[in-house]
């Protein structure tokens, strides 16, 4: 199969999109596809977009351009011009603008974890807060157009798919969930954690990964570790993605800063943390999917998180981790960990369940196999 993989950013850059486009590209090639990369797509911001950003800012509102129809038209035109020069069977993209505004007679496949709420009043994502009304109108139109023009739409999470269905652009539109794979190399010499492993450490290493401290629930993670230490459980919180050592000075918190996957040294350090830590705790209130949870699952780390949006697909509640209601606080997280000390076999079962979820579902080999099968049906 000859695939034109069209993206706004550079797929070759493993840092883009948490590495998702890169790992998807690599696995497509491993499974025998010829992949033509289209991107990065660079354009000058259209005048109408600049005007709308200016007007929105004047009224104290935000206007972003990634779902703007004027930007979409320019991007679509550039992609369409590139496609004329290529020999391809199908177009694959993770972008609503590309799906909606690219002119082609070949089928377009949309595969993404992104979504824009059909009912903006129900928005739960901080990044989409305080948007101008004209912006919301245009973003919803672009989203609907992308869904309508795509021959098939695949989403990383159940939540994103349900939001897409609300647009009701076509009765016969094919929607499906294909969870993203973990953006890591296959762990070597993996062995699941046992009940004895958990108890013999005489302490617990928690792992938090995220660049956005507030959105990802960093404060809840710190408070959870604090409660555990107050209860006599030696807990260490390892933080990757950000360094707040100047403001968070608890002795049980270790900051590693941003670890880049394109650096061998950083990648080895991250792999070491996944191998030695016991639990992933990322109390995020909103996620398109939650790649970090399936990355942890590859190492048999159970996840503790909130029952929110895409996390409900990335974490299998009761199988690869435990999900809490959004109203719960650090006490609920600490209680769960303390329970594991009383019932270590429950922890061991979750560790095994997390690894099985990675092996059976949340890996790129499995995801791409399903994606190729669906694309072949399209052809």
C-alpha positions in Angstrom: 0.0 0.0 0.0 1.3 3.5 -0.9 0.3 6.0 1.8 0.6 9.8 1.7 1.0 10.7 5.3 0.1 14.4 5.6 0.8 16.3 8.8 1.3 19.9 9.9 4.5 19.2 11.8 7.6 17.2 10.9 7.0 13.5 11.3 10.7 12.8 11.4 11.0 14.8 14.7 10.4 12.3 17.5 9.6 15.2 19.8 6.6 16.3 17.8 3.2 15.2 19.2 4.9 13.2 21.9 6.4 11.0 19.2 3.1 9.6 17.9 3.5 10.6 14.2 7.1 9.3 14.2 6.2 5.9 15.8 3.2 5.5 13.5 5.3 6.2 10.4 8.0 3.8 11.5 5.5 1.0 12.1 3.7 1.6 8.8 7.1 1.0 7.1 7.8 -2.1 9.1 4.5 -3.6 8.0 5.4 -3.2 4.3 3.8 0.2 3.4 5.4 2.8 1.2 5.0 6.1 3.1 5.3 9.5 1.4 5.7 12.2 4.1 3.9 15.5 3.4 5.0 18.0 6.0 5.9 20.1 7.8 3.4 22.4 6.1 4.5 26.0 6.6 2.3 28.9 5.6 2.0 32.7 6.2 -1.0 33.4 8.5 -3.9 34.6 6.3 -5.1 38.2 6.8 -8.6 37.2 8.0 -7.0 34.9 10.7 -4.8 37.8 11.9 -7.8 40.1 12.0 -9.9 37.6 14.0 -7.0 37.0 16.5 -6.7 40.8 16.9 -10.4 41.3 17.5 -10.7 38.4 19.9 -7.7 39.7 21.9 -9.3 43.1 22.2 -12.3 41.5 23.8 -10.2 39.5 26.2 -10.7 36.2 24.3 -8.4 33.7 22.6 -8.5 32.8 18.9 -6.2 29.9 17.8 -5.4 29.1 14.2 -5.0 25.4 14.1 -8.7 24.9 13.3 -9.2 28.2 11.5 -10.9 27.7 8.0 -8.8 30.4 6.4 -5.6 28.6 7.5 -7.2 25.3 6.5 -7.8 26.4 3.0 -4.1 27.4 2.5 -2.9 24.2 4.1 -5.2 22.1 2.0 -4.0 23.8 -1.1 -0.4 23.1 -0.3 -1.1 19.5 0.5 -3.1 19.1 -2.7 -0.3 20.5 -4.8 2.2 18.1 -3.3 -0.1 15.1 -3.9 -0.2 15.8 -7.6 3.5 14.8 -7.8 3.1 11.5 -5.8 2.1 8.0 -6.6 -0.2 7.0 -3.7 -3.3 4.9 -2.9 -4.6 6.7 0.2 -4.1 9.8 2.3 -3.5 9.4 6.1 -3.7 12.5 8.4 -4.1 13.4 12.0 -5.3 16.9 11.1 -8.9 18.1 10.6 -7.8 21.0 8.3 -5.9 18.6 6.0 -8.8 16.2 6.0 -11.3 18.9 5.3 -9.6 21.1 2.7 -7.3 18.8 0.7 -8.6 18.3 -2.8 -8.2 14.7 -4.0 -10.1 11.9 -5.6 -8.3 9.4 -3.3 -9.8 8.4 0.0 -8.7 10.3 3.1 -8.3 8.6 6.5 -8.4 10.7 9.6 -6.6 9.1 12.6 -6.3 11.3 15.7 -6.7 11.8 19.4 -7.8 15.4 19.0 -11.3 16.7 19.2 -13.2 20.0 19.5 -16.4 19.7 21.6 -19.6 19.8 19.7 -21.2 21.7 22.7 -18.6 24.2 23.7 -20.3 24.9 27.0 -19.3 21.3 28.0 -15.6 21.9 27.3 -13.3 20.4 29.9 -9.9 21.2 28.4 -8.1 24.3 29.9 -6.3 24.9 26.5 -9.7 25.5 24.9 -11.0 27.8 27.6 -11.9 31.5 27.0 -12.3 31.2 23.2 -14.1 33.9 21.2 -17.6 33.0 20.0 -16.5 33.5 16.3 -13.6 31.2 17.0 -15.8 28.4 18.4 -18.1 28.7 15.4 -15.2 28.4 12.9 -13.5 25.5 14.9 -16.7 23.5 14.9 -17.2 24.1 11.2 -13.6 23.0 10.4 -14.0 19.9 12.6 -17.3 18.9 11.0 -15.7 19.5 7.5 -12.7 17.3 8.4 -15.0 14.5 9.6 -17.3 14.8 6.5 -14.5 14.8 3.9 -12.6 11.9 5.5 -13.7 8.5 4.1 -13.1 6.9 7.5 -12.4 8.4 10.9 -10.3 6.6 13.6 -9.7 7.9 17.1 -7.3 6.9 19.8 -10.0 7.1 22.5 -13.6 6.3 22.9 -14.2 9.8 24.3 -12.8 11.5 21.1 -14.9 9.3 18.9 -18.1 10.0 20.8 -17.4 13.8 20.5 -16.9 13.3 16.7 -20.2 11.4 16.3 -22.1 14.3 17.8 -21.4 16.4 14.7 -23.7 14.0 12.7 -22.2 14.9 9.4 -23.1 11.6 7.7 -25.3 8.7 8.7 -23.0 6.2 6.9 -19.7 7.7 8.3 -17.3 4.9 9.5 -16.0 5.6 13.0 -13.8 3.4 15.1 -11.4 3.4 18.0 -7.8 2.3 17.5 -5.8 3.1 20.7 -2.4 4.6 20.1 0.6 2.5 20.9 3.2 3.3 23.5 5.9 5.7 22.1 8.8 3.7 23.4 11.0 0.9 22.3 10.1 -2.6 23.4 11.3 -3.0 27.1 14.1 -5.6 27.2 14.2 -8.4 29.8 10.8 -7.4 31.2 9.5 -9.3 34.2 6.2 -8.3 35.9 6.3 -7.1 39.4 5.3 -9.6 42.1 3.7 -9.0 45.5 7.1 -9.7 47.1 8.9 -7.2 44.9 6.4 -4.6 46.0 6.8 -5.3 49.8 10.6 -5.9 49.9 11.3 -2.3 48.7 10.1 -1.0 52.0 8.9 2.1 50.2 7.3 3.2 47.0 8.6 5.1 44.0 5.9 7.2 42.3 6.4 8.5 38.7 4.8 11.7 37.4 5.4 12.7 33.7 4.0 15.9 32.2 5.1 19.4 31.0 1.9 21.1 32.2 2.1 20.9 36.0 -1.4 22.3 36.6 -3.2 20.4 33.8 -1.6 17.1 34.6 -2.3 17.4 38.4 1.2 17.8 39.7 0.0 19.3 43.0 -2.2 16.2 43.6 0.7 13.9 43.0 2.9 15.9 45.5 0.1 15.9 48.1 -0.4 12.1 47.6 3.3 11.5 48.3 3.1 13.8 51.4 0.1 11.9 52.8 1.8 8.6 52.4 4.9 9.8 54.2 2.8 11.2 57.0 1.3 7.7 57.3 4.7 6.1 57.6 5.0 4.8 54.1 8.3 5.9 52.5 7.2 7.5 49.2 9.4 9.2 46.7 7.8 11.2 43.8 9.9 11.3 40.6 8.9 14.1 38.3 9.7 14.1 34.6 8.9 16.9 32.1 9.3 20.0 34.3 11.7 21.3 37.0 10.0 23.1 39.9 12.7 22.5 42.4 12.8 26.2 43.3 9.1 26.2 44.4 8.5 22.5 45.4 11.1 21.7 48.0 9.8 18.6 49.7 12.7 16.2 50.2 10.7 13.3 48.8 10.3 15.0 45.4 13.0 14.5 42.7 12.9 16.6 39.5 14.5 15.3 36.3 13.3 18.1 34.0 12.5 17.4 30.4 13.9 14.2 29.0 14.0 14.1 25.2 13.4 10.8 23.5 15.8 11.8 20.7 18.7 11.9 23.2 20.2 8.4 24.0 21.1 9.6 27.5 17.7 11.0 28.3 15.9 8.0 26.8 18.0 5.6 28.9 17.2 7.7 32.0 13.5 7.6 31.3 13.6 3.9 30.6 15.4 3.5 34.0 12.6 5.4 35.8 9.9 3.2 34.1 11.8 0.1 35.2 12.5 1.1 38.8 9.3 3.0 39.7 6.2 1.2 41.0 3.3 3.4 40.1 2.5 6.1 37.5 0.5 8.9 39.0 -0.8 11.6 36.6 -4.1 13.1 37.9 -4.9 14.9 34.7 -8.4 16.4 34.4 -8.4 16.3 30.5 -6.5 14.2 27.9 -7.0 13.5 24.3 -5.7 10.0 25.0 -2.9 9.8 27.5 0.2 8.2 26.0 2.1 8.2 29.2 -0.3 5.7 30.7 0.3 3.1 28.0 4.0 3.7 28.1 3.9 2.9 31.8 1.8 -0.2 31.1 4.7 -1.5 28.9 6.8 -1.7 32.0 4.0 -3.2 34.2 3.4 0.1 36.0 -0.2 0.4 37.2 -1.6 3.9 36.7 -3.5 6.1 39.1 -5.5 8.8 37.4 -8.8 10.6 37.1 -11.7 9.1 35.1 -11.5 11.8 32.5 -11.9 12.0 28.7 -9.3 10.0 26.8 -7.7 8.5 30.0 -10.7 6.1 30.2 -9.3 4.4 27.1 -5.5 4.7 27.9 -6.1 3.2 31.4 -8.3 0.1 31.7 -9.9 0.7 35.1 -9.3 -2.3 37.4 -7.0 -3.9 34.8 -4.1 -1.7 34.1 -4.7 0.9 36.8 -7.3 2.6 39.0 -9.4 5.6 37.9 -11.0 8.0 40.4 -13.9 10.4 40.1 -12.9 14.0 39.3 -14.2 15.1 42.8 -11.7 12.9 44.6 -8.4 14.3 46.0 -5.0 13.1 47.2 -6.6 11.1 50.0 -8.2 8.7 47.6 -4.9 8.2 45.7 -3.0 7.6 49.0 -5.7 5.3 50.3 -5.4 3.1 47.2 -1.6 2.8 47.6 -1.9 2.0 51.3 -4.5 -0.7 50.3 -1.8 -2.3 48.1 0.5 -2.6 51.1 -2.3 -4.6 52.8 -3.1 -6.6 49.7 0.1 -6.7 47.6 -1.4 -9.5 45.4 -3.9 -6.8 44.1 -1.0 -4.6 43.1 0.8 -7.6 41.4 -2.4 -8.4 39.4 -2.6 -4.8 38.2 1.1 -4.9 37.2 0.5 -8.0 35.1 -2.8 -6.5 33.7 -1.0 -3.4 32.6 1.6 -5.3 30.8 -1.0 -7.5 29.1 -2.9 -4.4 28.0 0.2 -3.1 26.4 1.0 -6.5 24.7 -2.6 -7.1 23.5 -3.8 -3.6 22.6 -1.7 -0.5 23.3 1.3 -1.1 21.0 2.0 0.3 17.6 2.3 -3.1 15.9 -1.2 -4.0 16.9 -2.6 -0.5 16.1 -1.1 -0.3 12.7 -2.2 -3.8 11.8 -5.8 -2.7 12.5 -5.3 0.5 10.6 -3.9 -1.2 7.5 -6.7 -3.7 7.5 -9.3 -0.9 7.5 -7.4 1.1 4.8 -7.3 -2.1 2.7 -11.0 -2.4 3.0 -11.3 1.2 1.8 -9.3 0.5 -1.3 
